[in-house]
Amino acid sequence: MRLIRTQRSQGSPATTVDGIGVCRTGDDVPDDRAIAGAAAQALIWYRAVPPNTVHVTVRDGWMTLTGTVSWMAERGAAERAIRNLRGVRGVSNVVVVSNTPEDEDFGPASAAALAAPTRERGRA
């Protein structure tokens, strides 16, 4: 790694704080193919993401997640699984959630409980 001094760099993967930035050079930065491979492995190992539901493409270190999952939690888990991989500059999560919020309730038992008449305090 090398330190660089910059105001605002165009097209450079530099992080700038008060005009001083850090930029990876040479072999430190994995190429897009290596990042995609690491992301695919991370999604396999991350148990909260169902197998073969999320797909990854990488361009210039920017990762795009696509696919369809059943629950919003799975969509978030896919992003958490890959966000901090080496070389990832950012993530666009366009994974589609197939269930609607109404489907994410607690099931038939809670629907029955909500439909049951309520009792006033102090009365049986």
C-alpha positions as CSV (number, residue, x, y, z in Angstrom):
1,M,0.0,0.0,0.0
2,R,1.1,3.6,-0.5
3,L,-0.1,6.8,0.9
4,I,-1.3,9.4,-1.5
5,R,-2.3,13.1,-1.2
6,T,-5.3,14.1,-3.1
7,Q,-8.2,16.5,-3.2
8,R,-10.6,14.3,-5.1
9,S,-9.3,11.5,-7.3
10,Q,-11.3,10.4,-10.4
11,G,-11.6,6.7,-11.0
12,S,-9.1,5.8,-8.2
13,P,-10.1,3.4,-5.4
14,A,-8.7,5.8,-2.8
15,T,-10.2,6.6,0.6
16,T,-9.6,10.3,1.4
17,V,-9.6,11.8,4.9
18,D,-8.5,15.5,5.2
19,G,-6.7,15.3,1.9
20,I,-4.7,12.2,2.7
21,G,-5.8,8.9,1.2
22,V,-4.8,5.3,1.1
23,C,-4.7,3.5,-2.2
24,R,-3.9,-0.2,-2.8
25,T,-1.4,-0.8,-5.5
26,G,-0.3,-3.7,-7.7
27,D,-1.0,-7.2,-6.4
28,D,-2.7,-6.0,-3.2
29,V,-6.0,-5.5,-5.1
30,P,-7.8,-8.7,-6.1
31,D,-9.2,-8.7,-9.6
32,D,-13.0,-8.9,-10.2
33,R,-12.8,-12.6,-10.9
34,A,-11.1,-13.3,-7.6
35,I,-13.6,-11.1,-5.7
36,A,-16.5,-12.9,-7.4
37,G,-15.1,-16.3,-6.4
38,A,-14.6,-15.2,-2.8
39,A,-18.2,-13.9,-2.7
40,A,-19.5,-17.2,-4.1
41,Q,-17.7,-19.1,-1.4
42,A,-18.9,-16.7,1.3
43,L,-22.5,-17.2,0.2
44,I,-22.1,-21.0,0.4
45,W,-20.7,-20.8,3.9
46,Y,-23.2,-18.2,5.2
47,R,-26.0,-20.5,6.4
48,A,-28.6,-17.7,6.5
49,V,-28.6,-17.5,2.7
50,P,-30.3,-20.4,1.0
51,P,-28.2,-22.2,-1.6
52,N,-28.4,-21.1,-5.3
53,T,-30.7,-18.1,-4.6
54,V,-28.2,-15.2,-4.8
55,H,-25.9,-14.5,-7.7
56,V,-22.9,-12.1,-7.8
57,T,-21.4,-10.0,-10.5
58,V,-18.4,-7.8,-10.0
59,R,-17.2,-4.8,-12.0
60,D,-14.2,-2.7,-10.8
61,G,-14.7,-4.0,-7.3
62,W,-18.3,-3.0,-7.2
63,M,-20.5,-6.1,-6.4
64,T,-24.1,-6.5,-7.6
65,L,-26.3,-9.1,-5.9
66,T,-29.2,-10.5,-7.9
67,G,-31.7,-13.4,-7.4
68,T,-34.8,-14.2,-5.4
69,V,-35.1,-15.2,-1.8
70,S,-38.1,-15.9,0.4
71,W,-37.5,-13.5,3.2
72,M,-36.1,-10.1,3.8
73,A,-33.7,-11.5,6.4
74,E,-32.1,-13.6,3.7
75,R,-31.6,-10.6,1.5
76,G,-29.8,-8.8,4.2
77,A,-27.8,-11.8,5.1
78,A,-26.5,-12.1,1.6
79,E,-25.2,-8.6,1.7
80,R,-23.6,-9.1,5.1
81,A,-21.9,-12.2,3.9
82,I,-19.9,-10.4,1.2
83,R,-19.7,-6.7,2.2
84,N,-16.4,-6.9,3.9
85,L,-14.5,-9.1,1.5
86,R,-11.1,-7.9,0.4
87,G,-11.3,-5.7,-2.7
88,V,-15.0,-4.9,-2.5
89,R,-15.6,-1.2,-3.0
90,G,-19.4,-1.3,-2.7
91,V,-22.5,-3.4,-3.0
92,S,-25.7,-3.0,-5.0
93,N,-28.3,-5.4,-3.5
94,V,-31.1,-5.9,-6.0
95,V,-32.2,-9.3,-4.7
96,V,-36.0,-9.7,-4.9
97,V,-38.0,-10.9,-1.9
98,S,-40.8,-13.2,-3.0
99,N,-42.9,-13.0,0.2
100,T,-45.0,-10.0,1.0
101,P,-44.9,-8.4,4.5
102,E,-48.3,-10.1,5.2
103,D,-46.7,-13.5,4.5
104,E,-44.0,-12.8,7.1
105,D,-46.4,-13.0,10.1
106,F,-46.2,-15.8,12.7
107,G,-48.5,-18.1,10.8
108,P,-52.0,-19.4,11.2
109,A,-51.8,-19.6,15.0
110,S,-51.2,-15.8,15.3
111,A,-53.9,-15.0,12.8
112,A,-56.4,-17.0,14.9
113,A,-55.2,-15.3,18.0
114,L,-55.7,-11.9,16.5
115,A,-59.1,-12.8,15.2
116,A,-60.3,-14.1,18.6
117,P,-62.4,-11.7,20.7
118,T,-60.4,-9.7,23.3
119,R,-61.2,-9.6,27.0
120,E,-61.4,-6.4,28.9
121,R,-59.2,-6.1,32.0
122,G,-60.8,-7.5,35.0
123,R,-63.4,-9.5,33.1
124,A,-63.2,-13.2,32.1
